[in-house]
Amino acid sequence: MKRISRNWLYTFIAIAFISIVLAGCASEPDEAGGTENDGKQHGGELVIATVSDAISLDPAGANDVPSFDIQFNIFEKLIKHDENMGLQPSLATSWEAVDDTTWEFKLQEGVTFHDGTTFNAEVVKANIERIIDEDVAAPTAYLLDMIEEVIVIDDYTVQIKTAYPFSGLPAHLAHSAGAMISLEQIEADYAAMEEGADPGSVINEKPIGTGYFKFDEWSPGQYIRLVKNEDYWDGAALLDSVTFKVVPEDLTRIAELNTGDSHVTNQLSSSDVAQIESTEGLAMLQQGSVSLDYLGFNTQKEPFDDERVRQAITMAINKEQIVDGIANGYAIPAAGPLAPNVFGYDENLEGIAYNQEEAKKLLAEAGYEDGFSTSIWTNETRERLDIATNIQSQLSEIGIEVEIEIFEWGAYLEKIGEGEHDMFILGWSNGTADADNGLYPLFHSENMGPPGNRTFLDHGELDSILEEARQTADEAERIELYKQAQELLVELAPMNYLMHKDYLSGLRKEVKGLSMLPTKFLLLKDVYIEE
C-alpha cells in the first residue's frame, strides 16, 4: 500500500491562532438507549493493545506518549487540535489576545468533572499554577513557564498574563500539559504533599477530569480501563468502556487482533502491514505525524562530547535503509528535528549527507582513526530494536563496535533521563505542531533530562536563539530564528535526525468511526463496534 497524500502536511503553516466557533450539539438519547437517528450502535467494550504502560496518569507527572494516550481520554484542555492540527475550542469557547502579553479565554458553562464538581475560571487558575509550580516539578512545565499570572475575571472568564509576548500560547494550552483536573483533587494532592507524599500521588491513583471517559481501574503492567462518562457535557461516547491492554510484543498484538481478544493494536509495526491487509476482517489506520525518530548522543560523555564524532556517526548512517527497509516506506527521511507540518519547519534545510569515507576522515581527525566501542540503548519495541541493529551494522563499517541494550519502557525513560547512556533511540511527538515544542524542550540546556533534552546538549548560542524565538510576537522573526536554530542543530548534531514516520494502527473491521490525530492520539468518542 502506498503512503497517503501529504498535501495536508503543509496546511499548518497557514493556520492562524484564531477562535473558531464550536459547532454541533449532542443529540438526545431515545428510549432504547441509542442516539436518535444516528445510525450507530451503542455500547460495547473496546480493547486496545498498546506497546507500553503509562508512566503516570497525572498530567504533571508524565512526558511520554503512552501516558498521554490515556490522559487524552480522561482530561480535556481549554483548546484542542483537529486532524490538521488546527486549534479548536474545547473547555474554552473563545480566546483572544488583549495585548502583547495578555490572553483572555471565555469558558464553557455547565461542565462538570467526573466527581460532580464544577469547571470554572478558578479551576483553570489552579491547574495552570500547579503545572508551573516548582514543587510539583512537572516535566512539561517548560510549555507554560512563560505565564506570570492567571486572573479570574468572573466565573467563566480568565486572563493569562505572560512574561513576554508569546503567540504560541494557545497551541501550548492544547498540549496535555494544559489538561484540566478537578480542583478538589488538586487540593487533596497538595494536602498529601504536605504530609510527605510525592506530587501527583492522589491524582495518579484516580484521575478526575471532564472527558467523555472516566477512570475505572489500573492494573500496572497489565491494563488501564476507562468507562463512559454518562454526564459528559457534549454528548456521551458510544462505547461503554475502553481498555488499554499492555502487549509489548508486536506478533502477540497481531495475534490478539486475529482472535478478537483486542480490537485495535496501537502501534502497528510497518513490517506487519502486509499481514493485516491480507487478513480478512482486519484493516489498517494510517495517519501522517508531527513526530521525529532519532538516534541521540550523550553530548556530555566521551567521545560524544566532540561534535566531529557525532557528525561522523550521522554521516555514516544511510537513513534510506531505515526508511525503506524498516519503516517500509511509511516515513520520510529527516534533515533536522522538525516535521514538515510543524510551524517553523525549514524546507530548505540541508542535513548531513550520507558519506562513509568522509565519516572515517572525521573520526580520524577527532583522534579515533581505529574507531571505538560503545552502546545503543533502546526500549522493547521491535522497530526500534531493528533500527538499533541496522545502525550497529552500519557503524561497524567505520570501525565503531556497538553493543545493544534493551530496557522496559519506564526504566528506559528513567535511565536516559539521568544521563547514563552513550547513544539511544527514541521519538518525539510534537504535541503543539509549533517549532518551540520541537526545539526548546529537546535542546535548551534548562531542559536536560526528563523534560526532553536527553542528549544533554548545553550550547549558549542555541539557548539564546530559542529564547529569543519564543519571546518575539513577530511571526516572520520567529521563522527566521527557527531557521537559524535548525541550521545550527545540523552542525552540532546532538542527534541523528532519522525520520518522520506515519502512525499506523491495526484494527478489526467491526470497529467503526476510529480516527487519529497527527500526535498519535486515537479519537474514541464516536467509535462503536458493529455487531
Buried (B, 14 or more C-beta within 10 A) or exposed (E): EEEEEEEBBEEBBEBEBEBEEBEEEEEEBEEEEBBEEBEBBBBBEBBBBBBBBBBBBBBBBBBBBBBBBBBBBBBBBBBBBEEBBBBBBBBBBBBEBEEEBBBBBBBBEEBBBBEEBBBBBBBBBBBBBBBBBEEBBBBBBBBBBBBEBBEBEEEBBBBBBBEBBBBBBBBBBBBBBBBBBBBBBBEBBBEBBEEEEBBBBBBBBBBBBBBBBBBBEBEEEEBBBBBBBEBBBBBBBBBEBBBBBBBBEBEBBBBBBBEEBBBBBBBBBBBBBEBBEEBEEBBBBBBBBBBBBBBBBBBEBEBBEBBBBBBBBBBBBBBEBBBBBBBBBBBBBBBBBBBBBBBBBBEEBEBBEBBBEBBBBBBBEBEBEEBBEBBBBBBBBBBBBBBBBBBBEBBEEBBBEBEBBBBBBBEBBBBBBEBEBBBBBBBBBBBBBBBBBBBBBBBBBBBBBBBBBBBBBBBEEBBEBBBBBBBBEEEEEBBBBBBBBBBBBBEBBBBBBBBBBBBBBBBBEBBBBBEBBBBBBBBBBBBBBEE
